Amino acid sequence: MTQSLSTVDWLVISTYLVFLIALAYWLSRSQQSSKDYYIADRQLGAWPVAISIMATQCSTSSILGAPAFVAFAAEGGLVWLQYELAVPLAMIGLMLFLIPVFRRLKLVSVYSYLEQRFDLKTRLTMSALFLVLRAFASSVTVYSISIVIELITGLSFFWSVLLLGAFTVIYDVLGGIRGVIYSDVIQLFVLVVILLVVFFLLVENSNGLSSMLDSLEPDRRRTLNFSQHGLGDGNTFGFWPMLIGGSFLYVSYYGCDQSQVQRTLSTRNIDESNQALFLNGLLRFPLVLLYCLVGVGIGAFASQNPDFINSLPKVNGVTELNLAVPHFMITNLPNGLVGLSMVALFAAAMSSLDSVLNSLSATTMEDFVTRFYPVMDWKDNTELWCSRAITAVWGIITLVMSFFVGDIASTVLEAINQIGSMANGSILAVFALGLLTHRTNGNGAIMGLVTGISVNASLWAFAPLVSWLWWNVVGFFVTFVIGWGLSLVATPSSNLQPEYLQNLRMANIFTGGYLAAEANIDWSRRCVFMLAWFLTLLILLWMLGG
């Protein structure tokens, strides 16, 4: 079913897209080198970085997938909020372990740490794995928003992909990491405003928040589920897999994924980096709660209006429930706000895609291009233009891949997390082997990585009743044990240079150093506050529907 947009709506959308291009062009004039393009010369503050990280999380996959999960998916409902309990715990691990090391080494690509700790092949293996997995996951994001554009405008899927991709790639190529972060701040603001408008409309339609919550089936109102373990019982979203598996996933994602770490490396100092993580850990739950409550409202609206579900488009004969929120927007909002709601959906997609394209470019440039050519042969201006060209190439690759990812999982949100969980635990384990052991070598780390991912692939194929959230834990321990064990029987590594050992000692939690001599960082207070926030959220979820 195609919906038409008014002239006012098209004017709002056009103004927004032109503004983004103008902003990116204005920022591009001050760029001098690839490091400025990728990490903003390490001059950004904690607040814009934190908001940018949150904007990436509040992607189209979330805006489409979370409400569909809450309202319609099997095993769905407000249990998705359990997942957020893992975020504060993950932030504690990041502030203590990973970020101090990366900041001290002044990295651009997080995978260059692995060459210093292990060897070149470990760096290139992990970098290549990131390029493949992140480009693939991003193509799912492009797919999800393109089907919305197709629904609204009547354009073919091909032209819908080009409409989204062209503007995103152009402002990403021009703006660099500053363009990514500043546009993310604007886009998150627009998205939250529209979500609040939709939420209040849904509350009004249900005659109050209490009535809206009561309209949800009792099983879907449940926010905590301690009884389901996900280890063969077919329950993917029990409390324990979401807390434990989610913690491993988030530490890996925020601490070992270039698309996230690159932004924390763009701040002025270690304190600002950890402040950005702290703010993300504190503010992310209210944002997720908002779009989950929108899902509650959509479920209530659908139960009161049976024709609503029937009016949703069908893909291969199956109703596309992921389109429930945008369909509600375009059929219930007035002219102008419909255009702004489409801007919000564009913003959600762009805030995810722009950061990934920049990080794909940074990883390619730092780990492959300049790594195999003498640095002295590169002028700053040459590096900058090469970086922009690589960003454009990755944009094209991601858009092409979006044509082949339509049937990965029952909801877009679940698809994104399944893709990441295949490798997240194993990737984290490789970094943990570098941080927590001295004997582990590159060969052992790579063999552990391959084994961990292979085990998870086997679980996906032969043990579908095991929650994919546990893959993050399984992958971590398999990789760590295999990598460490194989290294114990091998010749001791000679890669641990004195400078690296000093960095390790200063950043290791067990020494209590944490770079305190170089920065006035009250890390203990932040970690205690994150732990208190975790307990507060646990109590809140218990009161809401435990």
Sequence and secondary structure as in RCSB ss.txt:
>XXXX:A:sequence
MTQSLSTVDWLVISTYLVFLIALAYWLSRSQQSSKDYYIADRQLGAWPVAISIMATQCSTSSILGAPAFVAFAAE
GGLVWLQYELAVPLAMIGLMLFLIPVFRRLKLVSVYSYLEQRFDLKTRLTMSALFLVLRAFASSVTVYSISIVIE
LITGLSFFWSVLLLGAFTVIYDVLGGIRGVIYSDVIQLFVLVVILLVVFFLLVENSNGLSSMLDSLEPDRRRTLN
FSQHGLGDGNTFGFWPMLIGGSFLYVSYYGCDQSQVQRTLSTRNIDESNQALFLNGLLRFPLVLLYCLVGVGIGA
FASQNPDFINSLPKVNGVTELNLAVPHFMITNLPNGLVGLSMVALFAAAMSSLDSVLNSLSATTMEDFVTRFYPV
MDWKDNTELWCSRAITAVWGIITLVMSFFVGDIASTVLEAINQIGSMANGSILAVFALGLLTHRTNGNGAIMGLV
TGISVNASLWAFAPLVSWLWWNVVGFFVTFVIGWGLSLVATPSSNLQPEYLQNLRMANIFTGGYLAAEANIDWSR
RCVFMLAWFLTLLILLWMLGG
>XXXX:A:secstr
      HHHHHHHHHHHHHHHHHHHHHHTT  SHHHHHHGGG B HHHHHHHHHHHHS HHHHHHHHHHHHTSTT
 SGGGGGGGGHHHHHHHHIIIIIHHHHHHHT SSTTHHHHHHT HHHHHHHHHHHHHHHHHHHHHHHHHHHHHHH
HHH   HHHHHHHHHHHHHHHHHHHHHHHHHHHHHHHHHHHHHHHHHHHHHHHHHTTSHHHHHHTS HHHH    
 S   BSSS TT HHIIIIIHHHHHHHHHHH HHHHHHHTTBSSHHHHHHHHHHHHHHHHHHHHHHHHHHHHHHH
HHHH THHHHTS EETTEE GGGHHHHHHHHHS TTHHHHHHHHHHHHHHHHHHHHHHHHHHHHIIIIIGGGS G
GG  HHHHHHHHHHHHHHHHHHHHHHGGG TTSSSSHHHHHHHHHHTTHHHHHHHHHHHHH SS  HHHHHHHHH
HHHHHHHHHHHH TTB GGGHHHHHHHHHHHHHHHHHHTS       HHHHHHHHHH GGGT TTTTTS   HHH
HHHHHHHHHHHHHHHHHHHH 
